Amino acid sequence: MAQMLPPAPRDCYAKPGSPGSSEPLTVVGWEHMDLKMFYPSALLGTWAIRTGLYPLVVLRSQLQLQKQNTVYRNTLHAYSDISRREGFRGLYRGFWITVPQLGCSFIYSTIFEKFRSVMHDKGFHSVGGAAAIAGGCASFATQSIFVPTDIIAQYMMIYKNQDKLTAGHDKAVMDKVTASVKNGRGLGASVMKSIYEVDGALGFYRGFWASAAVYIPQMLTFWPTYYGLLATFNKASFIRH
């Protein structure tokens, strides 16, 4: 006689908003996650990825700001030159100022899941549409942290090469940074003080709308595409079986 298998946990066969449904779960909602595991895992994963990739951000900023090939010939040359002149720390200059960006994963996830759950409760039945709107709102909110920390970090990245990588408005900021550092103030604090003196509080949000215009459409496109493909694959799998 065949052995009876134990029943699967109810959540494995539940749709968001309808516990106990016999249909297989295809969309993982806020109520299906163990938040005590989710948030630490998100923090650790974001920290590991950001730490590993940060030197590439430094190299990209240096290469983008130079005029033609006046400072570095290519990425490898930039890496070797910065490592030789500034050591390993040069590849992580400004890293600490971007630490608040780790919180963006929490902000994004919380806004995304809560917004999506509210839309579902209000009768919005398009999974992809709800995720797109929720993702767009979450992405907009995270820019309030990403933009100012990126601006501060970029000024810190080019501090050692400011003569070759800055001009005009940016040079005015860096001149104040240099004077402040000579007076004994730390680099990060000097950059923040100098940006505020030159541009005021709005100086920390230069390019905010441009950044939002890049990332929000990505979310509006990604989530409907993701759920559309997921539905297609699930349908194909059901037909095969």
Contacts in CASP RR format, 6 or more apart in sequence:
PFRMAT RR
TARGET T0000
AUTHOR 0000-0000-0000
METHOD contacts of the structure
MODEL  1
MAQMLPPAPRDCYAKPGSPGSSEPLTVVGWEHMDLKMFYPSALLGTWAIR
TGLYPLVVLRSQLQLQKQNTVYRNTLHAYSDISRREGFRGLYRGFWITVP
QLGCSFIYSTIFEKFRSVMHDKGFHSVGGAAAIAGGCASFATQSIFVPTD
IIAQYMMIYKNQDKLTAGHDKAVMDKVTASVKNGRGLGASVMKSIYEVDG
ALGFYRGFWASAAVYIPQMLTFWPTYYGLLATFNKASFIRH
10 19 0 8 1.000
10 20 0 8 1.000
11 19 0 8 1.000
11 25 0 8 1.000
11 32 0 8 1.000
12 24 0 8 1.000
12 25 0 8 1.000
13 20 0 8 1.000
13 21 0 8 1.000
13 22 0 8 1.000
13 23 0 8 1.000
13 24 0 8 1.000
13 25 0 8 1.000
14 20 0 8 1.000
14 21 0 8 1.000
14 25 0 8 1.000
14 32 0 8 1.000
15 21 0 8 1.000
15 23 0 8 1.000
15 25 0 8 1.000
15 26 0 8 1.000
15 27 0 8 1.000
16 27 0 8 1.000
16 29 0 8 1.000
16 30 0 8 1.000
16 31 0 8 1.000
16 32 0 8 1.000
16 117 0 8 1.000
16 120 0 8 1.000
17 31 0 8 1.000
17 120 0 8 1.000
17 121 0 8 1.000
25 32 0 8 1.000
26 230 0 8 1.000
26 231 0 8 1.000
26 234 0 8 1.000
27 127 0 8 1.000
27 227 0 8 1.000
29 113 0 8 1.000
29 116 0 8 1.000
29 117 0 8 1.000
30 113 0 8 1.000
30 114 0 8 1.000
30 116 0 8 1.000
30 117 0 8 1.000
31 117 0 8 1.000
33 113 0 8 1.000
38 109 0 8 1.000
39 106 0 8 1.000
42 105 0 8 1.000
42 106 0 8 1.000
42 109 0 8 1.000
43 102 0 8 1.000
43 103 0 8 1.000
43 105 0 8 1.000
43 106 0 8 1.000
46 102 0 8 1.000
46 103 0 8 1.000
46 105 0 8 1.000
47 102 0 8 1.000
50 98 0 8 1.000
50 101 0 8 1.000
50 102 0 8 1.000
51 95 0 8 1.000
54 91 0 8 1.000
54 92 0 8 1.000
54 95 0 8 1.000
54 98 0 8 1.000
55 79 0 8 1.000
55 91 0 8 1.000
55 92 0 8 1.000
57 153 0 8 1.000
57 157 0 8 1.000
58 82 0 8 1.000
58 90 0 8 1.000
58 91 0 8 1.000
58 92 0 8 1.000
58 93 0 8 1.000
58 157 0 8 1.000
59 75 0 8 1.000
59 78 0 8 1.000
59 79 0 8 1.000
59 82 0 8 1.000
59 91 0 8 1.000
61 154 0 8 1.000
61 157 0 8 1.000
61 158 0 8 1.000
62 71 0 8 1.000
62 72 0 8 1.000
62 78 0 8 1.000
62 82 0 8 1.000
62 157 0 8 1.000
62 158 0 8 1.000
62 161 0 8 1.000
62 165 0 8 1.000
63 72 0 8 1.000
63 75 0 8 1.000
63 78 0 8 1.000
65 158 0 8 1.000
65 165 0 8 1.000
65 166 0 8 1.000
66 72 0 8 1.000
66 164 0 8 1.000
66 165 0 8 1.000
70 164 0 8 1.000
71 78 0 8 1.000
71 161 0 8 1.000
71 164 0 8 1.000
71 165 0 8 1.000
72 78 0 8 1.000
72 81 0 8 1.000
79 91 0 8 1.000
82 90 0 8 1.000
82 91 0 8 1.000
83 90 0 8 1.000
83 91 0 8 1.000
85 160 0 8 1.000
86 93 0 8 1.000
86 160 0 8 1.000
90 160 0 8 1.000
93 156 0 8 1.000
93 157 0 8 1.000
93 159 0 8 1.000
93 160 0 8 1.000
94 152 0 8 1.000
94 153 0 8 1.000
94 156 0 8 1.000
94 157 0 8 1.000
94 187 0 8 1.000
94 188 0 8 1.000
95 153 0 8 1.000
97 149 0 8 1.000
97 152 0 8 1.000
97 153 0 8 1.000
97 156 0 8 1.000
97 188 0 8 1.000
98 149 0 8 1.000
98 150 0 8 1.000
98 153 0 8 1.000
100 145 0 8 1.000
100 149 0 8 1.000
101 145 0 8 1.000
101 146 0 8 1.000
101 149 0 8 1.000
103 145 0 8 1.000
104 142 0 8 1.000
104 145 0 8 1.000
104 146 0 8 1.000
107 138 0 8 1.000
107 141 0 8 1.000
107 142 0 8 1.000
107 145 0 8 1.000
108 135 0 8 1.000
108 138 0 8 1.000
108 139 0 8 1.000
108 141 0 8 1.000
108 142 0 8 1.000
109 138 0 8 1.000
111 134 0 8 1.000
111 135 0 8 1.000
111 137 0 8 1.000
111 138 0 8 1.000
111 141 0 8 1.000
112 131 0 8 1.000
112 134 0 8 1.000
112 135 0 8 1.000
112 137 0 8 1.000
112 138 0 8 1.000
113 134 0 8 1.000
115 133 0 8 1.000
115 134 0 8 1.000
115 135 0 8 1.000
115 137 0 8 1.000
115 138 0 8 1.000
116 130 0 8 1.000
116 131 0 8 1.000
116 134 0 8 1.000
119 130 0 8 1.000
119 133 0 8 1.000
119 134 0 8 1.000
120 130 0 8 1.000
124 130 0 8 1.000
127 227 0 8 1.000
128 223 0 8 1.000
128 224 0 8 1.000
128 226 0 8 1.000
128 227 0 8 1.000
128 228 0 8 1.000
129 223 0 8 1.000
129 224 0 8 1.000
129 227 0 8 1.000
131 223 0 8 1.000
131 224 0 8 1.000
131 226 0 8 1.000
131 227 0 8 1.000
132 219 0 8 1.000
132 220 0 8 1.000
132 221 0 8 1.000
132 222 0 8 1.000
132 223 0 8 1.000
132 224 0 8 1.000
133 220 0 8 1.000
134 223 0 8 1.000
135 219 0 8 1.000
135 220 0 8 1.000
135 223 0 8 1.000
136 216 0 8 1.000
136 219 0 8 1.000
136 220 0 8 1.000
138 219 0 8 1.000
139 212 0 8 1.000
139 215 0 8 1.000
139 216 0 8 1.000
139 218 0 8 1.000
139 219 0 8 1.000
140 212 0 8 1.000
140 216 0 8 1.000
143 208 0 8 1.000
143 211 0 8 1.000
143 212 0 8 1.000
143 215 0 8 1.000
146 211 0 8 1.000
147 204 0 8 1.000
147 205 0 8 1.000
147 206 0 8 1.000
147 207 0 8 1.000
147 208 0 8 1.000
147 211 0 8 1.000
148 204 0 8 1.000
148 205 0 8 1.000
151 195 0 8 1.000
151 203 0 8 1.000
151 204 0 8 1.000
151 206 0 8 1.000
152 188 0 8 1.000
152 191 0 8 1.000
152 192 0 8 1.000
152 195 0 8 1.000
152 204 0 8 1.000
155 170 0 8 1.000
155 173 0 8 1.000
155 174 0 8 1.000
155 177 0 8 1.000
155 191 0 8 1.000
155 194 0 8 1.000
155 195 0 8 1.000
156 187 0 8 1.000
156 188 0 8 1.000
156 191 0 8 1.000
158 165 0 8 1.000
158 166 0 8 1.000
158 174 0 8 1.000
159 174 0 8 1.000
159 177 0 8 1.000
159 181 0 8 1.000
159 187 0 8 1.000
159 191 0 8 1.000
162 171 0 8 1.000
162 174 0 8 1.000
162 177 0 8 1.000
162 178 0 8 1.000
166 173 0 8 1.000
166 174 0 8 1.000
169 198 0 8 1.000
172 198 0 8 1.000
173 191 0 8 1.000
173 194 0 8 1.000
173 195 0 8 1.000
173 198 0 8 1.000
173 199 0 8 1.000
174 194 0 8 1.000
176 190 0 8 1.000
176 193 0 8 1.000
176 194 0 8 1.000
176 197 0 8 1.000
176 198 0 8 1.000
177 187 0 8 1.000
177 190 0 8 1.000
177 191 0 8 1.000
177 194 0 8 1.000
180 186 0 8 1.000
180 189 0 8 1.000
180 190 0 8 1.000
180 193 0 8 1.000
180 194 0 8 1.000
181 187 0 8 1.000
181 190 0 8 1.000
185 193 0 8 1.000
195 203 0 8 1.000
195 204 0 8 1.000
196 203 0 8 1.000
196 204 0 8 1.000
199 206 0 8 1.000
END
